[in-house]
Amino acid sequence: MGVAEQNLASVASGMAAMGKIPFIASYAMFSPGRNWEQIRTTICYNEQNVKVVGAHAGVSVGPDGATHQAIEDIAIMRVIPHMVVLSPCDALEAKKATIAAARFFGPVYIRFHREKTPVFTTEETPFEIGKAEIFFEPSGEPDVAIIAMGPLVHNALLAAEALAKEGVGVRVINSPSVKPLDGMIVEKAARDAGCIVTVEEHQIAGGLGSAVAEFLSSIYPVPIEFIGMRDRFGESGEPDELVEYFGMGVLSIQEVVRKVMKRKK
């Protein structure tokens, strides 16, 4: 529908009411950024079977700069009742998330990035709404658990492999389902490791880290450190360079893991 994201959401709601399964797609900055009220009221309030696809999320849009870098989209979608929120980690998981969304009856938001990123899952890697998966496990008991979403799961895996050479046992959990969160695997990680690091290409406030902290605060509180955007806008640059600049790179993850381990009782 061109530059008419509000109309896009409203028309999709009408199509869903007639039995269709509409997928609406745009830059995440504009959908859900621009049409949030229509998504909230016409889609989620009525529990319409609409799938919202937000592309070019995080800092992956690179040179386009802060105006086009959606780093708040998870937060504004996670807060809406009835909305499922998914953030796949690579191209294969993105395909699985799309199929799962189509089969699920109800509103779903899927977050995609723009840049070509490493593919590190396989066709056999499980995917299910509401479930997370352990992607890396140390030989012994974990000293720390990293819970990550999106392409930064790959950075978390690289950090875990590097830390293993130092004798630090890291469990890496891929959490593509931000809402509903896989509480069982999160609680087990907290109990097994005693501390958590969350990693996301998103504002720390309201994103995956917030979801994990909210859940554990009343179940099994442990020290948590958060990696993501810290109450600031993005900037123009190459995506990989921006990830490093904003403290979401492999070395930054290693540093934060060491920091959270010092806070363990």
N, C-alpha and C positions, 0 to 999 in steps of 0.2 A: 504493500500500500504506500510505498514511498515514505516521505517524512510525515507520517501520520500514525505514530505508534499508539496514541490513545484510541483512535478509531480501530486500529488493528486488534487491540484487546477486546473492545466491545463487540466487534463483528465476530471474533472467534467465540465469544461467549454465546452469541446467538446461534452460531453453527453447532456448537456443542449441545445446545438445548434441542436442536433438531436431530441429534444422534450422530453427528460427525465427530471426529477426533482431530481437531485442528492443532497444528504446531505453528507457533508464531515466533519469528526469528528476527533479530536485529543486533546491533551493538548492545552489549549489556548496559552501557551508559544510557541508552535510550529506551531499552526494554529489558529490565524493568525500571531503569532510572527515570525516564520521562513519563511512563504510563502506569506508575505504581498504583495510583488511586483507582484506575479502571481495573487493574488486575485484582486489587483488593475487593472492590465492590461488585463488579459485574461477573468476575470469575470465581474468586474464593468464597465470597459471602453466599453465593448461590451454589457452591460446590460443583462448578461446571468442569467437564472433562477436557480441560485445555492444557497444553504443554507450552511453556514459555522457554525459549532458547536464547540465552544471552551469550553472544560471541564477543571476541576481542576483550575478554575480561582480564582483570589484573593489570600488570604493566606490560603485557604481551603486545599491546598495540604500539609500544615503543616510541618512535619519533612523533606520533600524533600528540603526545603529551598529556598533561593532567586532565584536560577537558574531555578526553576520550578514554581515559583509563578508569574503568569501573572497579573500584576497590572497596565499595560499600554494598555491593549487590547481594551478597549472602545475608548480610545483616537485615536489609530491608525486606527480603523475601522470607527469611527464617521466622520473622516475627508475625507473619500473617497466618491466622488459623486455617487449617486444612491444606496448607501448601507443603509439598515435599520438595526438598532441596538436594540436588545432586551435583557433585563436582568430580568428574572422572579424571584419571591421572594420565591417560594416553589415548591414542587413536582407537585402539581395540576396545578399551573400556568405554570410550565415548559411544561407540556403536552399540555395545551392550546396554549402556544407560538409556540410549534412545529407544531401543526395543522394549526394555523394561518399563519405560515411561508410557509407551503406547499401550502396553498390556495392563497398566495400572489405571484404575478408574478414579479420577480426581485430578486436581491441579498439581502440576509438577514443574519445577524450575530446573533446567540443566545449564550449567555454567561451562562454556568452552573458551579456549584461548586461541590466539591467532597464529603464533609462530609454530613452525614445525618443531616438535619436541621428541625426545627419545621414546621409542616404543619398547617397554620392558615387561609387559604382561603377555600372555599367550591366549590362544583361543580357549584353552582349558581353564584359565583363571576364573574362579567363580565371581559372579556379580549378582547381587540381590539388593533391592531397596531395603534399607534398615540394617544392612550388614556391613561390617568392615572385615578386612583380611590381614593376617600377619604376613608381611612380605620378607622379613628378615628376622632370624632368631639366633642369638648367640649359642655357643656350645654348652654353656652353663646357665645359671640363673641370670636374668637381665639386671644390670645395674641401673638402667634407665629405659623408659619407653618413649619413642617418638611417635606421635600421632599426626599424620600429614594428609593433605588433600591436594588434588590437582597435580600438575607437572612437577611441583616441588617434592613430591614423593621420591622422585629420582634423586634429587639432591640429598634427601634424608638417607637413602640407601647408600650413596657414595660416602656420606659422613659416617654411617655405621660401619662400613667396611674399613675406613681409615682408623676409626676408634678401636676396632677389634685388634688392630696391630699394636695398639697401646695397652691391650689387656682390658679394655672397657667393653662390657657386654651390653649391646643395644638391641632392643626389640623395635622393629619398624612396623607400624600399622598403617595401612592405607584405608582412609575413611572417606570413600566417595559419597556416602550417604550422610550428609551433615544433619539433615532432618528427615526422618527420624534417625537419631544417633544410635549406634550399636552400644547400648549401655553395658551389656554383658562383657564385651571384649575390652571396653574402657575400664570397667571396674577390675577385671582380672589383671590388666596391665598395671594399674595402680597398686594392687595388692602384691603382685609379683616383683615389681621394680622399685616401688616406694617413691618414685618421682616421675614426672611427665614433662615432655617438651612438645608443644604443638607447633606445626609449621603450615603456613598458608600465605598465598599471594593475595592478601586481603587485609583490610583494617583489622587489627587485633580486637578492637571493640566490636562485639556482635557477630563474630565469625565462628570458625571451628573451635578456636581456643576458648571463646566464651561458652560455647555449647558444652565442651568437656568440663570446664571449671564449674559451670552451673550444675551439671550432673553429679560430679564428684563431691561438691561441697556438702551435700546432705547424705552421701552414701559412704565415702571413704576419702576424706581430704588428705592430699599429699602435696608436697611442693610442686609447683608448675611454673615453667617459664614459657613465654610466648614469642614466637618468631612470626613477623608479619609487618605490615605498615603501622607505624606508631603515630597515629593522630596527625597525619600529614598528607598532603596531596602528592601525586606522582610528578615526574619530570620527563622531559624529552630525552631520548637516548636509545641505544640498542637494548632490546629486552634482556639479554644475558647480563649486560653491564648494569642495568637498572636493578636486577635481582641482587647482584653483588653490592651495589651502592646502598640499597635499602636493608642490608643485613640479612638476606635470605639465601645466601650462597652456602656452599659446602663447608668452608672454613668457619663461617659464622655459626652454622649449626653445631659444629664440633665444639666451639667455644661455649655456646649456651648449654650444651650437654654437660660440660665440665662444671659450669656454674651451678646448675640445678643439683648435681650430685653432691656438692658441698653443703647444700641445704638439707640433705636427708638427715633424719634423726639417727 
